[in-house]
Amino acid sequence: MKDLFSSFDLQGLSLPNRMVLSPMTRTRATEDDVPTDLMGDYYVQRASAGLLITECTQVSDQAHGIIRAPGIHRQDQIDGWRKITERVHAAGGRIYCQIWHCGRVAHPDMRGGAEPVGPSPLAATGDFYLPRGRVDFPVPRQLDASEIPAIIACFSTATRNAREAGFDGVELHGANGYLQDQFLRDGSNKRNDDYGGSVENRARLILETTQAMIEAWSADRVGVRLSPSSALYGMEDSNPLATFGYVVRALDTMRIGYVHLCEPNAKMLDSGRTPIVNVAETFRPLTSAPLMINTGFDKLKGNAVIADGHADLVSFGVPFIANPDLPERFRRDAPLNKPDPSTFYGEGPRGYTDYPALSQ
Ligand SMILES: Cc1cc2nc3c(=O)[nH]c(=O)nc-3n(C[C@H](O)[C@H](O)[C@H](O)COP(=O)(O)O)c2cc1C
């Protein structure tokens, strides 16, 4: 029977196991968004995963929404990432770059005054922190349809840059309330042009972005992440099953390399507002692409979702933050280190590269 420890052929890329490092922002790039050697240490420590997916990485200055998040639109950033991919490969790992545009989830104070942009003039909700403390999200400037081709072109260039930097593939961050998700869901998209209204129109940006990424590399090297049950940053949709069902089917016809889906987190489940409870099971029949599932998994649940055939791969977020050797710990049923949320978005090695491996 297949489980987390079974190998997997990801479109010709041979994964020794099915445990994936989930993409996670750790704010350890330089102040001008260049990947650092410390980030290389972090990824190398986790290279025993079947696949590593990087933190979200902005495709342009406009796409930048998190202080000290890395970019992949300048040569110094490409060079920084190349050092990391070379080290991961030398350690026996495989690594994809998650590429990203923050859309309305940003603040002018961290962007040289540039206002955030979005599908409609509706502010995100939730917590956003600047060095001076918590701030509200501003109302974004509504993007004109004429601006969209240039945004898509940034994803195309970022894909080519990721290839040049030595990544094994790219993942489009279509989840968690960022630009492509903002266009997709009708709670944040009130447009009445070709990018709003019907589900076909709302899905246009994410599908056109994916197509551009495919043309910049190839379909089997492009994954797409979606979070049908996430309410992060005030996201909502009147019919998530129809909206995400349409996108998952369309991505399938584009023959993408994998689809990466998030289950609702414990908070969503507790709230009773979860639109779709079993995301993997719901969407599995709609796609022939390899399905990666995430959120709230441990060894037992991960093995079960693979054995049941609802997913091919399981990505782990917080468990991998605290346990650089998570696959080995799962294999041996060893105790897990406890994560410290106060250092998730910190600076320096504390809470980043100082979690001990079993061998230590
Ligand atoms: C510190 C932190 C940063 C995150 N950053 C990202 C990100 O950059 N991109 C993304 O798609 N998800 C991001 N996430 C969500 C995780 O990838 C994952 O979906 C979430 O932690 C749930 O998985 P888990 O239950 O295995 O931790 C982040 C989560 C955490 C805890």
The ligand as an ORCA input file, in Angstrom:
! r2SCAN-3c Opt
* xyz 0 1
  C       4.944     31.106      8.990
  C       4.049     30.714      7.847
  C       4.240     31.296      6.602
  C       3.453     30.905      5.521
  N       3.715     31.430      4.273
  C       3.083     30.937      3.184
  C       3.505     31.288      1.872
  O       4.458     32.047      1.668
  N       2.834     30.734      0.835
  C       1.776     29.875      1.011
  O       1.199     29.399      0.027
  N       1.377     29.518      2.254
  C       2.020     29.985      3.330
  N       1.690     29.549      4.584
  C       0.687     28.473      4.737
  C       1.406     27.119      4.793
  O       2.014     26.807      3.552
  C       0.413     26.003      5.132
  O      -0.642     26.055      4.206
  C      -0.143     26.122      6.547
  O       0.909     26.262      7.495
  C      -0.980     24.886      6.917
  O      -0.203     23.719      6.832
  P       0.261     22.959      8.182
  O      -1.000     22.645      8.930
  O       0.987     21.737      7.723
  O       1.120     23.920      8.947
  C       2.431     29.945      5.696
  C       2.224     29.391      6.962
  C       3.030     29.759      8.025
  C       2.824     29.109      9.373
*
